[in-house]
């Protein structure tokens, strides 16, 4: 802890401000890593979410005990995180305003008449803040791009990505560079043929979703004379084509990830690379980066080899196709898939015994008509072939991380890991209290949580009516996995070393891993300045991953509300997923569309939230609504623009 010359807490600190949906600011300063500095809205002084700020800690909290909450005020904006916002234009009192999409943007932006451009009321637009010095007045801005009419499918999909800062297209420079690589691909390939391990004769296949357009990974399997198996995990090799510092590389590092909206993919790499040259398309010779393992029948790894290869995938399976082949025990690669499935199941048992957590949450797909309107929402099937791919990808990621960490101290301390920290004790106490309230006998008072311990909690509710609720609460309790060069292990997977090696077409950290691994295998010295970049790029990639998830969630939320708008008055089975003082959150079992039953709409009693029992209780009749309860609901009304669905109990 930093102190001044008098031994008291330092009163002025710097940090990045996080703004909640209620407009309250929180800052974690390096001087006080164990506690947040809370900023009341009246003291935010024009700071916006993500800004780097200087903060004055208020004297009455500056001498608080270690770990206690501190309060403060923003003195100065050091660096603005962003100045452009997506929203809908409205007019009020003769003045135009932008209502921002972001829940963390707590103020509207006023737009002078001469800064409107061609925008009209009801349009979605990108507006740049031009002036903001008085926190008591809204910022002034100008329209820099009209996205389209609010509520239109194309407008809303574009807005979901643009709001999070993702470009929808590539610059001419990047596209020219990609086309140039494609034009020279045949010559590049000829030069590489003699330098790579040729694996084109191996029985190799890909297994992906039915709508996949780029194929990152392929599997091969060969039975060895000694009865062991040689399993190849073959990964697309875009880092070979995309050189560090090139226009494509700079753009890929800026994007850091592909974004998957309801109806489209916004790729990290131009499609001529992601869907064509680098993609492991069937019956095409491809350059790959392979991890090859000799495994015994119990899925123990006896030998491993990493290197650049040439492969040829003989079959493109969907998850459903591969599952059918496994179930019927016939068809192309039936015997190979059977061996891979057997080894996968044993890898799964090993992961489970080691304490790896397994969250099998339901996910949905949207079937859209020609105008983009949702006509059906259905749950994605979770098949054994999904797990098969997952287990071998985890194996490759783990083995690469172990190999790189053991190479030398310099590489170990600069490698790009995927890390996941232990959940905080107060969050675990909340889960224990919730499980007790739901009637489960679980021990209280535990403090040293391991992944195995959390796994036992989840095992206690497996197959029970509250399984999804406890899983969701546990996921929310745990910190998100991040990219970092400081290895703290992966709590959720119960692994000491983990990385991301298997998806370089859609994740930039995997590209960094490929580059480092390639240099190490060739015994190339990696320059200090390059190693120094990896930590900053890791942090940035984590931020972009979060932004991409939020864009994907926004596109889904729009389609859920749009779908339910066409089903007002219909009755569904649902599950209570959340409780607030003003209402009860319910998820439709069939579509996973979530909405709220407002307490004011339940007319048979006066209901209040009882936080000790995680329930809403009627004060006279004592009728109780608890987390996980199965209920019947009617769609009462839907506000598509605000993404709000109102239900009422039947």
Residue pairs with C-beta under 8 A, 6 or more apart in sequence:
1 9
1 31
1 32
1 66
2 9
2 10
2 31
3 9
3 10
4 10
4 11
8 62
8 63
9 31
9 32
9 57
9 62
9 63
10 31
10 57
11 56
11 57
11 59
11 62
12 54
12 55
12 56
12 57
12 75
13 27
13 29
13 30
13 31
13 32
13 37
13 54
13 55
13 57
14 29
14 52
14 53
14 54
14 55
14 78
15 27
15 28
15 29
15 30
15 37
15 52
15 53
15 55
16 27
16 28
16 50
16 51
16 52
16 53
16 81
17 25
17 26
17 27
17 39
17 44
17 47
17 48
17 49
17 50
17 51
17 53
17 74
18 25
18 26
18 27
18 49
18 50
18 104
19 25
19 26
19 44
19 47
19 48
19 49
19 104
19 105
19 106
20 26
20 104
21 103
21 104
23 41
23 44
23 106
24 38
24 39
24 40
24 41
25 38
25 39
25 40
25 41
25 43
25 44
25 47
25 74
26 36
26 37
26 38
26 39
27 36
27 37
27 39
27 53
27 55
27 72
28 35
28 36
28 37
29 37
29 55
32 70
34 66
34 67
35 66
35 67
35 68
35 69
35 70
36 69
36 70
37 55
37 57
37 70
37 71
37 72
38 69
38 70
38 71
38 72
39 47
39 55
39 71
39 72
39 73
39 74
40 71
40 73
41 106
43 72
43 73
43 74
44 73
44 74
44 106
44 135
45 73
45 74
45 75
45 77
45 135
46 74
46 77
46 132
46 133
46 134
46 135
46 139
47 53
47 74
47 77
48 80
48 81
48 82
48 104
48 105
49 81
49 102
49 104
49 105
50 81
50 82
51 77
51 78
51 79
51 80
51 81
52 77
52 78
52 79
52 81
53 74
53 75
53 76
53 77
53 78
54 74
54 75
54 76
54 78
55 72
55 73
55 74
55 75
56 72
56 73
56 75
57 70
57 71
57 72
58 70
58 71
58 72
58 73
60 71
61 68
61 69
61 70
61 71
61 72
62 70
64 70
82 165
83 128
83 129
84 126
84 127
84 128
84 129
84 144
85 98
85 100
85 101
85 102
85 105
85 109
85 126
85 127
85 129
85 141
85 163
86 100
86 101
86 102
86 124
86 125
86 126
86 127
86 147
86 159
86 162
86 163
87 98
87 99
87 100
87 101
87 105
87 109
87 124
87 125
87 127
88 98
88 99
88 101
88 122
88 123
88 124
88 125
88 150
88 641
89 96
89 97
89 98
89 99
89 111
89 116
89 119
89 120
89 121
89 122
89 123
89 124
89 125
89 143
90 96
90 97
90 99
90 121
90 122
91 97
91 121
95 110
96 110
96 111
96 112
96 113
96 116
96 121
97 108
97 109
97 110
97 111
97 138
98 108
98 109
98 111
98 125
98 127
98 141
99 108
100 107
100 108
100 109
101 159
101 163
101 554
102 163
107 138
107 139
108 138
109 127
109 129
109 138
109 139
109 140
109 141
110 138
110 139
110 140
110 141
111 119
111 127
111 140
111 141
111 142
111 143
112 140
112 142
115 130
115 140
115 141
115 142
115 143
116 143
117 142
117 143
117 144
117 146
118 146
119 125
119 143
119 146
122 149
122 150
123 146
123 147
123 148
123 149
123 150
124 146
124 147
124 148
124 149
124 150
124 155
124 156
124 159
125 143
125 144
125 145
125 146
125 147
126 143
126 144
126 145
126 147
126 162
127 141
127 142
127 143
127 144
128 141
128 142
128 144
129 139
129 140
129 141
130 139
130 140
130 141
130 142
131 139
131 140
132 138
132 139
132 140
147 155
147 158
147 159
147 162
148 154
148 155
148 158
149 155
150 156
150 641
151 640
151 641
153 263
153 368
153 371
153 372
153 373
154 372
156 555
156 558
157 261
157 262
157 263
157 264
157 372
157 555
158 168
160 261
160 551
160 552
160 554
160 555
160 558
161 168
161 259
161 261
161 266
161 551
162 168
163 551
163 554
164 259
164 547
164 548
164 550
164 551
165 547
166 255
166 259
166 266
166 547
166 548
166 551
167 255
167 266
168 266
170 178
170 251
170 270
171 247
171 251
173 247
174 247
174 248
174 251
174 270
175 270
175 272
177 246
177 247
177 248
178 248
178 269
178 270
178 272
178 273
179 272
181 188
181 241
181 242
181 248
181 272
181 273
181 277
182 272
182 273
182 276
182 277
185 277
188 241
189 285
189 287
192 240
192 287
192 308
192 310
193 310
195 308
196 287
196 307
196 308
196 309
196 310
197 290
197 307
197 308
197 309
197 310
198 309
198 310
199 220
199 232
199 234
199 288
199 290
199 309
199 310
199 311
200 285
200 310
200 311
200 312
202 220
202 222
202 232
202 311
203 220
203 221
203 222
203 314
203 333
203 336
204 218
204 219
204 220
204 232
204 234
204 311
204 312
204 313
204 314
205 218
205 219
205 220
205 313
205 314
205 315
205 316
205 317
205 322
205 333
205 336
205 337
206 215
206 217
206 218
206 219
206 280
206 282
206 313
206 315
206 316
206 317
207 219
207 317
207 318
207 319
207 322
207 385
207 388
207 389
208 215
208 316
208 317
208 318
208 319
209 318
209 319
210 318
210 319
210 320
213 265
213 274
213 275
213 279
214 236
214 267
214 274
214 275
214 278
214 279
214 505
214 506
215 236
215 279
215 280
215 281
215 313
215 316
216 235
216 236
216 279
216 280
216 502
216 503
216 504
216 505
216 506
217 233
217 234
217 235
217 236
217 280
217 389
217 393
217 502
217 503
218 232
218 234
218 280
218 288
218 311
218 313
219 231
219 232
219 233
219 234
219 340
219 389
219 392
220 230
220 231
220 232
220 234
220 311
221 229
221 230
221 231
221 232
221 336
221 339
221 340
222 229
222 230
223 229
223 339
224 230
224 294
227 296
227 297
228 294
228 295
228 296
228 297
228 302
229 294
229 295
229 296
229 297
229 339
229 343
230 292
230 293
230 294
230 295
231 292
231 293
231 295
231 340
231 343
231 392
232 290
232 291
232 292
232 293
232 311
233 290
233 291
233 292
233 293
233 392
233 393
233 395
233 396
233 502
234 280
234 288
234 289
234 290
234 309
234 311
235 288
235 289
235 290
235 291
235 396
235 501
235 502
235 503
235 504
235 510
235 514
236 278
236 279
236 280
236 286
236 288
236 289
236 504
236 505
237 278
237 286
237 287
237 288
237 289
237 308
237 504
237 514
238 269
238 273
238 274
238 278
238 504
238 505
238 511
239 289
239 504
239 511
239 514
239 515
239 518
240 287
240 289
240 308
240 518
241 273
241 277
241 278
241 287
242 248
242 249
242 252
242 269
242 273
242 511
243 249
244 515
244 530
248 269
248 270
248 273
252 268
252 269
252 508
252 511
253 508
253 537
253 540
255 268
255 508
255 544
256 268
256 507
256 508
256 509
256 540
256 541
256 544
256 545
257 268
257 506
257 507
257 508
257 541
257 544
257 545
257 548
258 265
258 266
258 267
258 268
258 274
258 505
258 506
258 507
258 548
259 265
259 266
259 548
259 551
259 552
260 266
260 548
260 552
261 551
261 552
261 555
262 366
262 368
262 555
262 556
262 558
262 559
263 366
263 368
263 372
263 555
267 274
267 275
267 505
267 506
268 274
268 505
268 506
268 507
268 508
269 278
269 505
273 505
274 505
274 506
278 286
278 287
278 505
279 286
279 505
280 286
280 288
280 311
280 313
281 313
281 316
282 313
282 314
282 315
282 316
283 312
283 313
283 314
284 312
284 313
285 310
285 311
285 312
286 310
286 311
286 312
286 313
287 308
287 309
287 310
288 308
288 309
288 310
288 311
289 306
289 307
289 308
289 309
289 501
289 504
289 514
289 517
289 518
290 305
290 306
290 307
290 308
290 309
290 311
291 304
291 305
291 306
291 396
291 399
291 400
291 501
292 304
292 305
292 306
293 301
293 303
293 304
293 305
293 395
293 399
294 301
294 302
294 303
294 304
295 301
295 302
295 343
296 302
297 342
298 346
299 343
299 346
299 347
299 350
301 395
301 399
304 399
304 403
306 400
306 403
306 517
306 521
307 521
308 518
314 332
314 333
315 332
315 333
317 325
317 333
317 385
319 381
319 383
319 385
319 386
319 389
320 381
320 383
322 337
322 383
322 385
322 388
323 383
323 384
323 385
324 331
325 331
325 332
325 333
325 334
325 337
326 334
326 337
326 338
326 341
326 384
326 385
328 334
329 338
340 388
340 392
341 384
341 385
341 388
344 384
344 387
344 388
344 391
344 392
347 391
347 392
347 394
347 395
348 387
348 391
351 391
351 394
351 493
351 494
352 358
352 455
354 451
354 452
354 494
354 495
355 450
355 451
355 452
355 455
355 494
356 451
356 455
356 492
356 493
356 494
356 495
357 451
357 454
357 455
357 458
357 474
357 492
357 493
357 494
358 455
358 458
359 471
359 474
359 475
360 382
360 471
361 468
361 471
361 472
361 475
362 379
362 380
362 382
362 468
362 592
363 379
363 380
364 377
364 378
364 379
364 380
364 556
364 591
364 592
365 377
365 378
365 379
365 380
366 374
366 376
366 377
366 556
366 559
366 563
367 374
367 375
367 376
367 377
367 378
368 374
368 375
368 559
369 375
373 562
374 559
374 562
374 563
377 559
377 560
377 563
377 590
377 591
377 592
377 593
378 590
378 591
379 592
393 502
394 493
396 501
396 502
397 418
397 498
397 499
397 500
397 501
397 502
398 495
398 497
398 498
400 499
400 501
400 513
400 517
401 415
401 417
401 487
401 495
401 497
401 498
401 499
402 497
403 517
404 411
404 412
404 415
404 499
404 513
404 516
404 517
404 520
405 411
405 412
405 415
405 487
405 497
406 412
407 520
410 531
411 516
411 520
411 526
412 487
413 485
413 486
414 485
414 516
414 526
414 531
414 532
414 534
414 535
415 485
415 487
415 499
415 513
415 516
415 534
416 483
416 484
416 485
416 499
416 500
416 509
416 512
416 513
416 516
416 534
416 537
416 538
417 483
417 484
417 485
417 486
417 487
417 497
417 498
417 499
418 481
418 482
418 483
418 490
418 498
418 499
418 500
418 509
419 481
419 482
419 483
419 484
419 486
419 487
419 488
419 489
419 490
419 498
420 478
420 479
420 480
420 481
420 482
420 489
420 490
420 491
420 492
420 493
420 498
421 479
421 488
421 491
422 449
422 491
423 449
423 454
423 477
423 478
423 479
423 491
424 477
424 479
425 447
425 449
427 477
427 478
428 446
428 449
428 454
428 477
430 473
430 477
431 457
431 470
431 473
431 474
431 477
432 442
432 443
432 444
432 446
432 457
433 614
434 469
434 470
434 473
434 614
434 627
435 442
435 457
435 460
435 461
435 470
436 442
436 444
437 612
437 613
437 614
437 615
437 626
437 627
438 466
438 469
438 470
438 614
438 626
438 627
438 628
440 460
440 461
440 466
442 457
442 460
446 453
450 494
451 491
451 492
451 493
451 494
452 494
454 474
457 470
457 474
458 467
458 470
458 471
458 474
461 467
461 470
461 471
465 628
465 630
466 627
466 628
468 575
468 628
469 575
469 577
469 627
469 628
472 577
478 491
478 492
480 542
480 546
481 490
481 492
482 538
482 539
482 542
483 500
483 509
483 538
483 539
483 541
483 542
483 545
484 535
484 538
484 539
484 542
485 534
485 535
485 538
486 535
487 496
487 497
489 495
489 496
489 497
489 498
490 498
499 509
499 513
500 507
500 509
500 510
500 513
501 510
501 513
501 514
501 517
502 510
503 510
504 510
504 511
504 513
504 514
507 541
508 537
508 541
509 537
509 538
509 541
512 534
512 537
512 538
516 526
516 534
519 525
519 526
520 526
557 643
558 640
558 643
560 591
560 592
560 593
560 594
560 643
560 645
561 593
561 638
561 639
561 640
561 643
561 644
561 645
562 640
563 591
563 593
564 593
564 595
564 635
564 638
564 645
565 638
565 640
567 635
568 635
568 636
568 637
568 638
569 634
569 635
570 634
570 635
571 632
571 633
571 634
571 650
572 588
572 589
572 590
572 591
572 632
572 633
572 634
572 635
573 588
573 589
573 590
573 630
573 631
573 632
574 586
574 587
574 588
574 589
574 630
574 631
574 632
574 633
574 647
575 586
575 587
575 589
575 628
575 629
575 630
575 631
576 584
576 585
576 586
576 625
576 626
576 627
576 628
576 629
576 631
577 585
577 586
577 587
577 594
577 627
578 584
578 585
578 627
579 585
579 609
579 614
579 615
579 616
579 625
579 627
580 596
580 609
581 599
581 608
581 609
582 596
582 598
582 599
582 600
583 596
583 597
583 598
583 599
584 596
584 597
584 599
584 616
584 625
585 594
585 595
585 596
586 594
586 595
586 596
586 597
586 631
586 633
586 647
587 593
587 594
588 594
588 595
588 633
593 645
594 645
595 633
595 635
595 638
595 644
595 645
595 646
595 647
596 644
596 645
596 646
596 647
597 633
597 646
597 647
597 648
597 649
598 646
599 607
599 616
601 636
601 646
601 648
602 648
602 649
604 618
604 621
604 623
605 618
605 619
605 620
605 621
605 623
606 618
606 619
606 620
607 616
607 617
607 618
607 619
607 623
607 625
608 616
608 617
608 619
609 615
609 616
610 616
610 617
613 624
613 626
614 626
614 627
615 624
615 625
615 626
615 627
616 624
616 625
616 626
617 623
617 624
617 625
618 624
625 631
631 649
632 649
632 650
633 647
633 648
633 649
633 650
634 647
634 648
634 649
634 650
635 645
635 646
635 647
636 646
636 647
636 648
637 646
638 644
638 645
638 646
